[in-house]
């Protein structure tokens, strides 16, 4: 890759190769390793201006450190996921810009250029700043941040587990325990005025048999 001040803003001097390379990645087979031979033979991009595309794709998260295509690379080739994958690639490639403005992909050219100058310390009119801005915009052309947001919402959503009949298996709310009826008895006895123990025995025996059983 052409020079990167402080390594913060990845770019290609021949930034048109970003557009060409990403378009051809969508139709070419996925290699075991993204090599210079693959770049020139399969993607048709040769010469010194195309070589920096490989480290650029690594910064974007399309390639691993060893040049192997990542899951993001494969998602980018899927037309249904391509825009969201490119949006994630932008966040991977340009964290320094997103730290300053989380909506930098919506910035106009003047604002974007100002952020690049702020991060790099380069002169606003330098060819490197121009290449950085153009490289950013080349990748942005493939990105769909609305789709990326929808994917996050879908991945974050949770559903109730379903039973075999397809209905949500929702656990019933806990129920309050049924109150138990408890009764108490108070028995008042008017005992006869007698000293005959047999009389008392007969009374308590009757109570035991008829009330306490």
KAGI-V230306 format. One record per residue. RES is the residue in three letters. SS is DSSP state (hx for helix, st for strand, lp for the rest). NEAR is the number of other C-alpha atoms within 10 Angstrom. Layout:
# KAGI-V230306
res->RES ss->SS near->NEAR
res->RES ss->SS near->NEAR
This chain:
# KAGI-V230306
res->UNK ss->lp near->17
res->UNK ss->lp near->18
res->UNK ss->lp near->12
res->UNK ss->lp near->14
res->UNK ss->hx near->13
res->UNK ss->hx near->9
res->UNK ss->hx near->10
res->UNK ss->lp near->15
res->UNK ss->lp near->23
res->UNK ss->lp near->24
res->UNK ss->lp near->29
res->UNK ss->lp near->25
res->UNK ss->lp near->20
res->UNK ss->lp near->18
res->UNK ss->lp near->23
res->UNK ss->hx near->15
res->UNK ss->hx near->20
res->UNK ss->hx near->23
res->UNK ss->hx near->16
res->UNK ss->hx near->15
res->UNK ss->hx near->18
res->UNK ss->hx near->20
res->UNK ss->hx near->14
res->UNK ss->hx near->16
res->UNK ss->hx near->17
res->UNK ss->lp near->17
res->UNK ss->lp near->11
res->UNK ss->lp near->12
res->UNK ss->lp near->11
res->UNK ss->lp near->16
res->UNK ss->lp near->12
res->UNK ss->lp near->10
res->UNK ss->lp near->14
res->UNK ss->lp near->18
res->UNK ss->lp near->15
res->UNK ss->hx near->18
res->UNK ss->hx near->13
res->UNK ss->hx near->17
res->UNK ss->hx near->20
res->UNK ss->hx near->14
res->UNK ss->hx near->11
res->UNK ss->hx near->14
res->UNK ss->lp near->19
res->UNK ss->lp near->14
res->UNK ss->lp near->20
res->UNK ss->lp near->15
res->UNK ss->lp near->11
res->UNK ss->hx near->11
res->UNK ss->hx near->16
res->UNK ss->hx near->23
res->UNK ss->hx near->20
res->UNK ss->hx near->21
res->UNK ss->hx near->25
res->UNK ss->hx near->20
res->UNK ss->hx near->20
res->UNK ss->hx near->21
res->UNK ss->hx near->23
res->UNK ss->hx near->20
res->UNK ss->hx near->21
res->UNK ss->hx near->23
res->UNK ss->lp near->23
res->UNK ss->lp near->28
res->UNK ss->st near->21
res->UNK ss->lp near->18
res->UNK ss->lp near->12
res->UNK ss->lp near->10
res->UNK ss->lp near->17
res->UNK ss->lp near->17
res->UNK ss->st near->20
res->UNK ss->lp near->16
res->UNK ss->hx near->13
res->UNK ss->hx near->20
res->UNK ss->hx near->24
res->UNK ss->hx near->16
res->UNK ss->hx near->18
res->UNK ss->hx near->24
res->UNK ss->hx near->21
res->UNK ss->lp near->14
res->UNK ss->lp near->10
res->UNK ss->lp near->11
res->UNK ss->lp near->18
res->UNK ss->hx near->22
res->UNK ss->hx near->23
res->UNK ss->hx near->25
res->UNK ss->hx near->26
res->UNK ss->hx near->27
res->UNK ss->hx near->24
res->UNK ss->hx near->19
res->UNK ss->hx near->24
res->UNK ss->hx near->24
res->UNK ss->hx near->19
res->UNK ss->hx near->17
res->UNK ss->hx near->23
res->UNK ss->lp near->17
res->UNK ss->hx near->14
res->UNK ss->hx near->18
res->UNK ss->hx near->21
res->UNK ss->hx near->16
res->UNK ss->hx near->11
res->UNK ss->hx near->12
res->UNK ss->lp near->14
res->UNK ss->lp near->12
res->UNK ss->lp near->11
res->UNK ss->hx near->16
res->UNK ss->hx near->19
res->UNK ss->hx near->12
res->UNK ss->lp near->12
res->UNK ss->lp near->9
res->UNK ss->hx near->12
res->UNK ss->hx near->9
res->UNK ss->hx near->12
res->UNK ss->hx near->20
res->UNK ss->hx near->19
res->UNK ss->hx near->13
res->UNK ss->hx near->20
res->UNK ss->hx near->21
res->UNK ss->hx near->18
res->UNK ss->hx near->14
res->UNK ss->hx near->16
res->UNK ss->hx near->18
res->UNK ss->lp near->12
res->UNK ss->lp near->14
res->UNK ss->lp near->12
res->UNK ss->lp near->15
res->UNK ss->lp near->10
res->UNK ss->lp near->10
res->UNK ss->hx near->12
res->UNK ss->hx near->20
res->UNK ss->hx near->22
res->UNK ss->hx near->16
res->UNK ss->hx near->19
res->UNK ss->hx near->22
res->UNK ss->hx near->23
res->UNK ss->hx near->21
res->UNK ss->hx near->23
res->UNK ss->hx near->21
res->UNK ss->hx near->19
res->UNK ss->hx near->19
res->UNK ss->hx near->19
res->UNK ss->hx near->19
res->UNK ss->lp near->13
res->UNK ss->lp near->20
res->UNK ss->lp near->23
res->UNK ss->lp near->17
res->UNK ss->hx near->20
res->UNK ss->hx near->11
res->UNK ss->hx near->17
res->UNK ss->hx near->19
res->UNK ss->hx near->13
res->UNK ss->hx near->12
res->UNK ss->hx near->14
res->UNK ss->hx near->11
res->UNK ss->hx near->11
res->UNK ss->hx near->10
res->UNK ss->hx near->9
res->UNK ss->hx near->9
res->UNK ss->lp near->8
res->UNK ss->lp near->8
res->UNK ss->lp near->8
res->UNK ss->lp near->10
res->UNK ss->lp near->11
res->UNK ss->st near->11
res->UNK ss->lp near->10
res->UNK ss->lp near->7
res->UNK ss->lp near->7
res->UNK ss->lp near->8
res->UNK ss->lp near->10
res->UNK ss->st near->12
res->UNK ss->lp near->13
res->UNK ss->lp near->10
res->UNK ss->lp near->8
res->UNK ss->lp near->6
res->UNK ss->lp near->6
res->UNK ss->lp near->6
res->UNK ss->lp near->6
res->UNK ss->lp near->6
res->UNK ss->lp near->6
res->UNK ss->lp near->6
res->UNK ss->lp near->6
res->UNK ss->lp near->6
res->UNK ss->lp near->5
res->UNK ss->lp near->5
res->UNK ss->lp near->5
res->UNK ss->lp near->4
res->UNK ss->lp near->6
res->UNK ss->lp near->5
res->UNK ss->lp near->7
res->UNK ss->lp near->6
res->UNK ss->lp near->7
res->UNK ss->lp near->6
res->UNK ss->lp near->9
res->UNK ss->lp near->9
res->UNK ss->lp near->6
res->UNK ss->lp near->9
res->UNK ss->lp near->8
res->UNK ss->lp near->9
res->UNK ss->hx near->8
res->UNK ss->hx near->9
res->UNK ss->hx near->12
res->UNK ss->hx near->14
res->UNK ss->hx near->11
res->UNK ss->hx near->10
res->UNK ss->hx near->12
res->UNK ss->hx near->11
res->UNK ss->hx near->10
res->UNK ss->hx near->12
res->UNK ss->hx near->13
res->UNK ss->hx near->10
res->UNK ss->hx near->9
res->UNK ss->hx near->9
res->UNK ss->lp near->9
res->UNK ss->lp near->7
res->UNK ss->lp near->6
